[in-house]
């Protein structure tokens, strides 16, 4: 420890606990450099920078000290505890209390931080002290855009944003179906190297020239199923997932029958 610093520390009166119920009654009358020298756990380069910034008034932000909190308007939060406060010329108090403050009382103060070390200087008394800055809170997760029910871009009653969403969903479903078709044999199993599946290939794979197709065309009594014109529903997004899953199971059943 430098001789000058040791002399300064010996000259200071250190007190474990003090009341700060009447701010301004006993202001600090020393220099910022002298106050910083009494915080030996702060690296010397940071102490020097903090002393210079305090002398010039180059603060990080202004905060309000209340009885139970220290609050600013910036992105950082601070612990309510203020410690190592300087009084008069050479008195340093490790813990200070403000329990007798009125709940509505506020005292403005300047905050100076270098790295993890922060200094608070109340405007009313210039009592240089220390305070702990809290870690930044995690940013809230961005909420996903809520999409409308699955509809086609040409459906009436849609605004332009909803039509854009419908086109995007329709493109995703088309891509998913194309990927499913690529996994199925082409034209009922007549695979051709280098040829990609087309939209009608899956139907050909199911109907093809296979007598098993009657399994899908006839009812349980062996009679043809009469087509019924269905009502046009507005399916939920999960309906497409069920459709894709059903087509996949159907293709797997067909392959198992051939095997």
C-alpha positions in Angstrom: 0.0 0.0 0.0 1.5 3.5 -0.9 2.6 5.6 2.1 0.3 8.4 1.1 -2.7 6.1 1.0 -1.8 4.5 4.3 -1.6 8.0 5.9 -5.0 8.9 4.5 -6.6 5.7 5.8 -5.1 6.2 9.3 -6.3 9.8 9.4 -9.9 8.7 8.6 -12.3 7.8 11.4 -14.0 4.6 10.5 -17.5 3.9 12.0 -19.4 0.6 11.5 -22.9 2.1 11.6 -24.4 5.6 11.4 -27.8 7.3 11.0 -28.5 9.3 7.9 -32.0 10.3 9.0 -31.3 14.0 8.5 -29.4 14.4 5.2 -27.5 17.6 4.8 -26.7 18.0 8.5 -23.1 16.7 8.2 -21.9 17.1 4.6 -18.7 15.7 3.2 -16.0 18.5 3.0 -13.1 16.5 1.6 -12.1 15.9 -2.1 -13.3 13.1 -4.4 -9.7 11.8 -4.6 -9.4 11.5 -0.8 -12.7 9.7 -0.7 -11.7 7.3 -3.4 -8.4 6.5 -1.6 -10.5 5.0 1.3 -11.9 2.3 -1.1 -8.7 0.2 -1.5 -10.7 -2.8 -3.0 -11.4 -0.7 -6.1 -8.4 -0.9 -8.5 -6.3 2.2 -8.5 -7.0 3.1 -12.2 -10.7 3.0 -11.6 -10.4 5.0 -8.4 -8.5 7.7 -10.3 -11.1 7.8 -13.1 -14.0 7.9 -10.6 -12.4 10.8 -8.7 -11.9 12.8 -11.9 -15.4 12.1 -13.0 -16.9 13.2 -9.7 -14.8 16.3 -9.7 -16.1 17.2 -13.2 -19.7 16.1 -12.6 -19.5 13.5 -15.4 -22.2 11.2 -13.9 -23.8 8.1 -15.4 -27.3 9.1 -14.3 -29.4 10.8 -11.7 -31.4 8.7 -9.2 -33.9 9.3 -6.4 -33.1 8.0 -2.9 -36.2 7.1 -0.9 -36.5 5.4 2.5 -36.6 1.9 1.0 -35.1 2.2 -2.5 -32.7 3.9 -4.9 -34.4 4.3 -8.3 -33.3 5.8 -11.6 -34.9 6.3 -15.0 -32.2 4.4 -16.9 -31.9 0.7 -17.7 -30.0 -0.2 -14.5 -31.4 -0.9 -11.0 -29.6 -0.4 -7.7 -29.6 -2.1 -4.3 -31.4 0.0 -1.6 -28.3 -0.2 0.7 -25.9 2.8 0.7 -22.6 2.1 2.4 -19.1 3.5 3.2 -20.5 7.1 3.4 -18.2 10.0 4.0 -19.1 12.6 6.6 -17.3 15.9 7.4 -13.7 15.7 6.3 -12.4 12.3 7.5 -15.3 10.2 8.8 -16.4 7.1 6.9 -19.4 5.1 8.0 -19.7 1.5 6.8 -23.5 1.2 7.1 -25.9 4.1 7.0 -29.6 3.9 7.9 -32.6 6.1 6.8 -35.4 4.4 8.6 -36.8 7.6 9.9 -37.4 9.1 6.5 -41.0 9.9 5.5 -42.2 7.4 2.9 -42.7 10.2 0.3 -39.3 11.8 0.8 -36.9 11.7 -2.2 -33.3 13.0 -2.3 -31.6 13.3 -5.8 -28.2 11.8 -6.2 -25.6 11.3 -9.0 -24.3 7.8 -9.9 -20.8 7.2 -11.2 -19.8 3.7 -12.2 -16.5 2.1 -13.5 -16.9 -1.6 -14.2 -18.7 -3.2 -11.3 -17.8 -0.4 -8.9 -20.4 2.4 -8.4 -20.4 5.6 -6.4 -23.4 7.6 -5.3 -23.2 11.3 -4.4 -26.4 12.8 -2.8 -26.9 16.3 -4.0 -28.0 17.7 -0.6 -24.8 16.8 1.2 -22.2 15.6 -1.2 -21.6 12.5 1.1 -19.7 10.3 -1.3 -20.8 6.7 -0.8 -20.9 3.3 -2.5 -23.8 1.5 -4.0 -24.3 -1.8 -5.8 -25.7 -1.8 -9.3 -27.9 -4.8 -10.1 -27.4 -6.9 -13.2 -29.4 -6.0 -16.3 -32.7 -7.8 -16.5 -33.1 -10.2 -19.4 -34.9 -8.8 -22.3 -38.5 -10.1 -22.7 -39.0 -12.7 -25.4 -40.5 -11.2 -28.5 -44.1 -12.3 -29.0 -44.8 -14.2 -32.2 -47.3 -12.6 -34.5 -50.7 -14.2 -34.1 -51.8 -15.6 -37.4 -55.4 -15.8 -38.6 -57.2 -19.1 -39.1 -56.0 -21.0 -42.1 -57.8 -19.6 -45.1 -57.0 -19.1 -48.8 -55.7 -15.8 -50.1 -58.8 -15.4 -52.3 -61.3 -15.7 -49.4 -63.6 -12.6 -49.1 -63.4 -10.4 -46.1 -59.6 -10.4 -45.7 -57.5 -7.3 -45.4 -54.1 -7.2 -47.2 -52.1 -8.3 -44.1 -54.4 -11.3 -43.6 -54.0 -12.2 -47.3 -50.2 -12.0 -47.0 -50.4 -14.4 -44.0 -52.6 -16.7 -45.9 -50.2 -16.8 -48.9 -47.3 -17.5 -46.5 -49.2 -20.4 -44.8 -50.3 -21.8 -48.2 -46.7 -21.8 -49.4 -45.6 -23.6 -46.2 -48.2 -26.3 -46.7 -47.3 -26.7 -50.4 -43.6 -27.1 -49.4 -44.6 -29.7 -46.8 -46.7 -31.7 -49.3 -43.8 -31.6 -51.8 -41.4 -32.9 -49.2 -43.9 -35.7 -48.4 -44.3 -36.6 -52.1 -40.5 -36.8 -52.5 -40.5 -39.6 -50.0 -43.1 -41.6 -51.8 -42.6 -43.8 -54.9 -43.4 -42.1 -58.2 -46.3 -43.3 -60.3 -47.3 -46.2 -58.2 -43.8 -47.4 -57.5 -42.1 -46.9 -60.9 -39.3 -44.9 -59.6 -37.2 -43.0 -62.1 -33.8 -41.7 -61.0 -33.4 -38.0 -61.2 -37.1 -37.4 -61.5 -38.9 -35.3 -58.7 -42.4 -36.1 -57.6 -45.2 -34.0 -59.0 -48.4 -33.0 -57.1 -50.5 -35.7 -58.7 -48.0 -38.6 -58.0 -49.2 -39.3 -54.5 -52.8 -39.9 -55.8 -51.4 -42.2 -58.5 -49.4 -44.0 -55.9 -52.6 -44.7 -53.9 -54.9 -45.4 -56.8 -52.4 -46.7 -59.5 -53.2 -50.1 -61.0 -53.4 -51.7 -57.6 -56.5 -53.7 -56.7 -56.0 -52.6 -53.1 -57.3 -49.2 -54.2 -60.8 -50.6 -53.8 -60.2 -50.7 -50.1 -60.5 -46.9 -50.2 -63.3 -46.6 -52.8 -65.8 -49.1 -51.3 -67.6 -49.3 -48.0 -67.5 -52.1 -45.5 -70.1 -54.0 -47.6 -68.0 -53.8 -50.8 -70.3 -51.3 -52.4 -68.9 -48.1 -54.0 -69.0 -45.0 -51.8 -71.2 -42.3 -53.1 -69.4 -39.0 -53.0 -71.0 -36.3 -51.0 -70.4 -32.6 -51.6 -68.8 -31.4 -48.3 -69.4 -28.0 -46.8 -66.4 -25.7 -47.2 -64.8 -25.4 -43.7 -62.3 -22.9 -42.5 -59.8 -25.4 -41.1 -57.6 -24.6 -38.1 -53.8 -24.7 -38.7 -53.7 -28.1 -36.9 -56.0 -29.6 -39.6 -53.1 -29.3 -42.1 -50.9 -31.2 -39.7 -53.5 -33.9 -39.4 -53.7 -34.1 -43.2 -50.0 -34.4 -43.6 -49.8 -37.0 -40.9 -52.7 -39.0 -42.5 -51.1 -38.9 -45.9 -47.8 -40.1 -44.3 -49.6 -43.0 -42.5 -51.4 -43.9 -45.7 -48.2 -44.1 -47.7 -46.6 -46.2 -45.0 -49.5 -48.6 -45.0 -49.3 -48.9 -48.8 -45.6 -49.7 -48.7 -46.2 -52.3 -46.0 -48.9 -54.0 -48.2 -46.5 -54.1 -51.2 -43.8 -55.6 -48.9 
